[in-house]
Amino acid sequence: MVEDAEKNGRGMDPRAFVRRCHKKLGALGLEMAIEQVMVFHQALRMSLFSHPQIDIWDDTVTLSQLFNGVQHTPQEGAFIDQRFIDYLSVNSGRLPEIHWRRFEELTAEFFNREGFRVELGPGSNDDGVDVRVWKTDASATANPLCLIQCKRVQAKVEKLVIKGLASDVQFEKAEYGVIVTTSTLSPGAKTTTESHGYPIRAVERDAVAK
């Protein structure tokens, strides 16, 4: 894509790449090219190295707040402190070690920054729904766009979790559900999702790190 991109004053122009894929593969190539450009743009936008920071913080935070779940109030960020995000962006291998509540907050922060209206659950007695997401223009009484369950675990996510989330999606009349996990779905969970046609999407370990 870099070789095909035409450069302008603001960076790379992906139109040449998109046109080439469209010409070679037709409508499917066009769809794949646009998706690739969006993924590339998202990665650049979120990268710590793409946006050098000059912030001077007024206080300090400790890693115990990230890993042990000590209560904290974000200085910058709606749900989780930006400094924790900065740390994880260069230490993504430690994602499975962070406290489960920080993992829920990190997930909520992502969707909030993507422009959605987000509700983070209480952390316990949430009936398996950790985060609810609405489009920004949704009314106060609208059904959620999606329900999210966060699984900061080492073991694979089993099909029982999929079935439970699918039931919640149906009950709350959401469009779909999302499993966000530091692990992966088990083969049985993937088979169950496909065979039952559950409206469940999975953001697994590698995608979370990216």
Kinemage of the C-alpha trace (Angstrom):
@kinemage 1
@onewidth
@group {chain A} dominant
@subgroup {mainchain}
@vectorlist {calphas} color= white
{ca met a 1} P 0.000 0.000 0.000
{ca val a 2} L 2.876 2.370 0.738
{ca glu a 3} L 4.325 1.875 -2.729
{ca asp a 4} L 0.959 2.540 -4.398
{ca ala a 5} L 0.063 5.540 -2.297
{ca glu a 6} L 0.361 8.982 -3.808
{ca lys a 7} L 1.944 11.470 -1.422
{ca asn a 8} L 0.454 14.842 -0.679
{ca gly a 9} L 1.112 17.590 1.836
{ca arg a 10} L -0.675 15.780 4.656
{ca gly a 11} L 0.699 12.273 4.176
{ca met a 12} L -0.104 9.357 1.895
{ca asp a 13} L -3.067 9.299 -0.453
{ca pro a 14} L -4.427 5.728 -0.715
{ca arg a 15} L -6.522 6.297 -3.846
{ca ala a 16} L -4.000 4.724 -6.233
{ca phe a 17} L -3.897 1.593 -4.071
{ca val a 18} L -7.697 1.409 -3.953
{ca arg a 19} L -8.036 1.905 -7.718
{ca arg a 20} L -5.463 -0.786 -8.418
{ca cys a 21} L -7.252 -3.332 -6.218
{ca his a 22} L -10.596 -2.437 -7.783
{ca lys a 23} L -9.217 -2.867 -11.300
{ca lys a 24} L -7.568 -6.193 -10.506
{ca leu a 25} L -10.216 -7.854 -8.297
{ca gly a 26} L -13.424 -5.941 -8.949
{ca ala a 27} L -15.932 -5.164 -6.213
{ca leu a 28} L -14.328 -7.620 -3.784
{ca gly a 29} L -10.945 -5.989 -4.283
{ca leu a 30} L -12.460 -2.560 -3.702
{ca glu a 31} L -14.056 -3.701 -0.448
{ca met a 32} L -10.856 -5.328 0.781
{ca ala a 33} L -8.758 -2.286 -0.142
{ca ile a 34} L -11.027 0.120 1.702
{ca glu a 35} L -11.012 -2.132 4.761
{ca gln a 36} L -7.195 -2.294 4.669
{ca val a 37} L -6.908 1.484 4.391
{ca met a 38} L -9.245 1.921 7.371
{ca val a 39} L -7.224 -0.552 9.467
{ca phe a 40} L -3.977 1.211 8.530
{ca his a 41} L -5.451 4.600 9.381
{ca gln a 42} L -6.752 3.311 12.714
{ca ala a 43} L -3.339 1.876 13.618
{ca leu a 44} L -1.606 5.166 12.832
{ca arg a 45} L -4.192 7.202 14.724
{ca met a 46} L -3.887 5.076 17.857
{ca ser a 47} L -0.120 4.617 17.830
{ca leu a 48} L 1.757 6.315 20.647
{ca phe a 49} L 4.660 6.948 18.262
{ca ser a 50} L 2.490 8.765 15.697
{ca his a 51} L 1.601 11.460 18.188
{ca pro a 52} L 4.549 12.617 20.299
{ca gln a 53} L 3.252 13.805 23.630
{ca ile a 54} L 4.314 16.938 25.463
{ca asp a 55} L 1.901 16.602 28.363
{ca ile a 56} L 3.198 17.428 31.806
{ca trp a 57} L 1.182 15.601 34.429
{ca asp a 58} L 0.225 17.290 37.677
{ca asp a 59} L 0.354 14.062 39.673
{ca thr a 60} L 1.708 10.549 39.473
{ca val a 61} L 0.115 7.140 39.128
{ca thr a 62} L 1.595 3.837 40.163
{ca leu a 63} L 1.592 0.567 38.257
{ca ser a 64} L -0.149 -1.037 41.218
{ca gln a 65} L -3.254 0.853 40.141
{ca leu a 66} L -3.044 -0.853 36.761
{ca phe a 67} L -2.187 -4.360 37.918
{ca asn a 68} L -3.738 -4.633 41.371
{ca gly a 69} L -6.962 -2.768 40.799
{ca val a 70} L -6.317 0.037 43.256
{ca gln a 71} L -8.967 2.717 42.794
{ca his a 72} L -7.940 5.619 40.593
{ca thr a 73} L -9.509 8.638 38.914
{ca pro a 74} L -8.286 9.260 35.365
{ca gln a 75} L -6.641 12.637 34.901
{ca glu a 76} L -7.039 12.366 31.150
{ca gly a 77} L -9.513 9.860 29.770
{ca ala a 78} L -13.133 9.086 30.423
{ca phe a 79} L -12.594 5.638 31.941
{ca ile a 80} L -8.876 4.896 32.261
{ca asp a 81} L -5.851 7.126 32.711
{ca gln a 82} L -3.945 7.967 29.528
{ca arg a 83} L -0.671 7.067 31.213
{ca phe a 84} L -1.830 3.461 31.568
{ca ile a 85} L -2.676 3.414 27.854
{ca asp a 86} L 0.766 4.824 27.050
{ca tyr a 87} L 2.399 2.121 29.165
{ca leu a 88} L 0.404 -0.702 27.585
{ca ser a 89} L 1.040 0.583 24.072
{ca val a 90} L 4.709 -0.268 24.490
{ca asn a 91} L 4.165 -3.218 26.849
{ca ser a 92} L 1.239 -4.955 25.166
{ca gly a 93} L 2.536 -8.321 26.347
{ca arg a 94} L 1.438 -7.378 29.862
{ca leu a 95} L -2.215 -6.920 28.908
{ca pro a 96} L -3.188 -10.320 30.359
{ca glu a 97} L -1.692 -9.244 33.699
{ca ile a 98} L -3.674 -6.059 34.270
{ca his a 99} L -6.555 -6.015 36.712
{ca trp a 100} L -9.849 -7.175 35.227
{ca arg a 101} L -11.492 -3.842 36.062
{ca arg a 102} L -8.785 -1.915 34.205
{ca phe a 103} L -9.403 -4.190 31.219
{ca glu a 104} L -13.093 -3.271 31.259
{ca glu a 105} L -12.171 0.420 31.524
{ca leu a 106} L -9.706 0.110 28.654
{ca thr a 107} L -12.427 -1.434 26.478
{ca ala a 108} L -14.916 1.280 27.415
{ca glu a 109} L -12.299 3.953 26.687
{ca phe a 110} L -11.708 2.585 23.195
{ca phe a 111} L -15.370 2.772 22.205
{ca asn a 112} L -15.730 6.187 23.832
{ca arg a 113} L -12.860 7.542 21.735
{ca glu a 114} L -14.413 6.029 18.635
{ca gly a 115} L -17.330 8.406 19.180
{ca phe a 116} L -19.908 6.107 20.754
{ca arg a 117} L -21.944 6.727 23.884
{ca val a 118} L -20.668 4.243 26.443
{ca glu a 119} L -21.914 2.863 29.741
{ca leu a 120} L -19.451 0.937 31.889
{ca gly a 121} L -21.079 -1.614 34.164
{ca pro a 122} L -20.559 -1.726 37.922
{ca gly a 123} L -17.892 -4.408 37.713
{ca ser a 124} L -19.842 -6.960 39.732
{ca asn a 125} L -23.411 -8.233 39.608
{ca asp a 126} L -23.601 -6.980 36.024
{ca asp a 127} L -25.224 -10.180 34.672
{ca gly a 128} L -22.333 -10.715 32.270
{ca val a 129} L -22.563 -7.384 30.433
{ca asp a 130} L -19.527 -5.226 31.172
{ca val a 131} L -19.998 -2.408 28.651
{ca arg a 132} L -23.004 -1.116 26.714
{ca val a 133} L -22.557 0.988 23.587
{ca trp a 134} L -24.949 3.292 21.716
{ca lys a 135} L -24.572 5.465 18.647
{ca thr a 136} L -24.118 9.089 19.644
{ca asp a 137} L -27.436 10.119 18.123
{ca ala a 138} L -29.421 7.364 19.853
{ca ser a 139} L -32.206 8.479 22.156
{ca ala a 140} L -31.964 7.999 25.899
{ca thr a 141} L -34.454 5.113 25.708
{ca ala a 142} L -32.932 3.391 22.659
{ca asn a 143} L -31.760 -0.194 22.828
{ca pro a 144} L -27.965 -0.574 22.898
{ca leu a 145} L -26.100 -0.955 19.638
{ca cys a 146} L -23.996 -3.687 21.213
{ca leu a 147} L -23.280 -5.428 24.493
{ca ile a 148} L -19.679 -6.191 25.415
{ca gln a 149} L -18.281 -8.838 27.696
{ca cys a 150} L -14.626 -8.477 28.689
{ca lys a 151} L -12.630 -11.617 29.454
{ca arg a 152} L -9.161 -10.878 30.776
{ca val a 153} L -8.246 -14.538 31.097
{ca gln a 154} L -5.523 -17.018 30.212
{ca ala a 155} L -7.863 -19.885 29.297
{ca lys a 156} L -9.805 -19.947 26.053
{ca val a 157} L -13.310 -18.492 26.106
{ca glu a 158} L -15.789 -21.369 26.037
{ca lys a 159} L -19.122 -21.670 24.224
{ca leu a 160} L -21.112 -21.153 27.427
{ca val a 161} L -19.925 -17.528 27.432
{ca ile a 162} L -21.049 -17.117 23.824
{ca lys a 163} L -24.480 -18.536 24.568
{ca gly a 164} L -24.891 -16.293 27.604
{ca leu a 165} L -23.976 -13.144 25.707
{ca ala a 166} L -26.230 -14.110 22.785
{ca ser a 167} L -29.098 -14.452 25.252
{ca asp a 168} L -28.364 -11.004 26.699
{ca val a 169} L -28.255 -9.483 23.202
{ca gln a 170} L -31.656 -10.949 22.439
{ca phe a 171} L -33.126 -9.856 25.772
{ca glu a 172} L -31.902 -6.248 25.483
{ca lys a 173} L -32.688 -6.115 21.744
{ca ala a 174} L -29.154 -5.018 20.885
{ca glu a 175} L -27.850 -5.453 17.346
{ca tyr a 176} L -24.921 -7.640 18.343
{ca gly a 177} L -22.560 -8.643 21.115
{ca val a 178} L -18.776 -8.429 21.397
{ca ile a 179} L -16.356 -10.612 23.323
{ca val a 180} L -13.132 -8.728 24.075
{ca thr a 181} L -10.498 -11.075 25.448
{ca thr a 182} L -6.792 -11.328 26.172
{ca ser a 183} L -7.106 -14.973 25.148
{ca thr a 184} L -8.958 -16.533 22.197
{ca leu a 185} L -12.235 -18.318 21.600
{ca ser a 186} L -12.159 -22.088 21.967
{ca pro a 187} L -12.877 -24.142 18.831
{ca gly a 188} L -16.238 -25.065 20.369
{ca ala a 189} L -17.113 -21.416 20.947
{ca lys a 190} L -16.304 -20.532 17.345
{ca thr a 191} L -18.318 -23.472 16.031
{ca thr a 192} L -21.289 -22.589 18.223
{ca thr a 193} L -21.245 -18.967 17.071
{ca glu a 194} L -21.204 -19.971 13.405
{ca ser a 195} L -23.639 -22.889 13.561
{ca his a 196} L -26.251 -20.961 15.567
{ca gly a 197} L -25.780 -17.741 13.642
{ca tyr a 198} L -25.256 -15.793 16.851
{ca pro a 199} L -24.706 -12.040 16.305
{ca ile a 200} L -21.469 -12.209 18.275
{ca arg a 201} L -18.125 -10.719 17.282
{ca ala a 202} L -14.824 -11.541 18.928
{ca val a 203} L -11.878 -9.237 19.529
{ca glu a 204} L -9.186 -11.693 20.557
{ca arg a 205} L -5.675 -11.400 21.962
{ca asp a 206} L -3.775 -10.120 18.909
{ca ala a 207} L -6.525 -7.689 17.903
{ca val a 208} L -6.667 -6.292 21.436
{ca ala a 209} L -2.923 -5.673 21.374
{ca lys a 210} L -3.150 -3.907 18.011
